[in-house]
């Protein structure tokens, strides 16, 4: 994590330098020894047709290439495996890319347009429920007029399509190495990105530099070891303090970050903060017999004290969120602040319940999962239950289950209130709205609003000038705040803890959420 005072300067520098870093392969500065990066997230898959989770995308963004990528410090996709890409019609329904010449996968196989077509056809055919196929419902077909040209024909206009294929979901795989009908059953990953995956197990993944890489990244080290702590924050912190980890990324508990920030200098550790756009919401199942009532959801919204949670649970490592679109993304508004305020109001909550005929305490269970959405999630939900109970209007408790069971129970409509966090696939308001409130709602909470699904989402998707979508996204957020299918709680700050000898971390924490191994090196 960046020093808090230095973060803005470093991120501005990243934006200024990014434009100069084009056409670079393995860098002249690639003399730094293999670094050890620690992470408490698990990697659910090393196959890009699955693995729709933050841990897996750390692997994808470093082992695979996409046609486009997000340069450091930028939210605008630029050519990566492609030489150039553009829409070829005004309606944003046909997108064409020309590949660089001479691309190869890490095993030496050539990469051409047939591999790109194979990648997207395979992803959509497998349609893994834990994969990114949901992002490409708009894709009608992929055409390959020649070995270097790829044409995407869409079912409807989608100006965000370049950002989608620039994300981990656009990771290109070899048609010679992957089955078109099923996911890989081994732990191999063969891509054309800056790194090769040498080995992978539940303890660590080992990466070496891919000498066949031809793209924009400049590799500044000799490789990376990604060590998994699988939710064990105590072991994670211990490894960091003992010098067994050079960089700690994702998963340290908020009190540990605060403690290292205060005392870590003596042990040669720096806490580094960067731009964060991860968000967390309480989700309401609209078919639930209790929170299916709007009055109950309003009462919870009136009583939620985000500021208290940020201090008591998160130690200011996150900030209150009053919007479904976070600060820093075009289209952000504070619709939930406008409707429900930031200071808890027992009076407003009581009136909402009384007017709807609720006379006694409302019995409620808040469902959590211990580590998938951050190591402090259970404590946060307990804090929310305490706030509700302190009002005298609720009798709330918290239950926490392992993530695998948690997802099954949500699909089975067993929960009325549950928690979900979201790390964006690409830094655009579309990715904070369409997955939640459009067709194929990933929250599985039975929310539908025809104005949102049939008018606002299609209209904003078609607009090339993203600044012109602001008014429509503000309207969407007002509708959602009134309907209350979700209640935003916090927006993250991105953190790393690094040894004082590590450099390059400034380019690993920005709004694109791409963790760039190649930027890191030891002095």
Beta strands, then each sheet from edge to edge (+ up, - down):
strand 1: 35-39
strand 2: 68-70
strand 3: 77-79
strand 4: 82-87
strand 5: 94-99
strand 6: 139-146
strand 7: 149-154
strand 8: 195-200
strand 9: 204-209
strand 10: 223-228
strand 11: 247-249
strand 12: 269-274
strand 13: 279-284
strand 14: 318-320
strand 15: 362-368
strand 16: 394-400
strand 17: 417-422
strand 18: 486-492
strand 19: 494-499
strand 20: 502-503
strand 21: 521-522
sheet 1: 8+ 9- 10+ 1+ 11+ 19- 12+
sheet 2: 2+ 3-
sheet 3: 4+ 5- 7+ 6-
sheet 4: 14+ 18- 13+ 17- 15- 16-
sheet 5: 20+ 21-
end
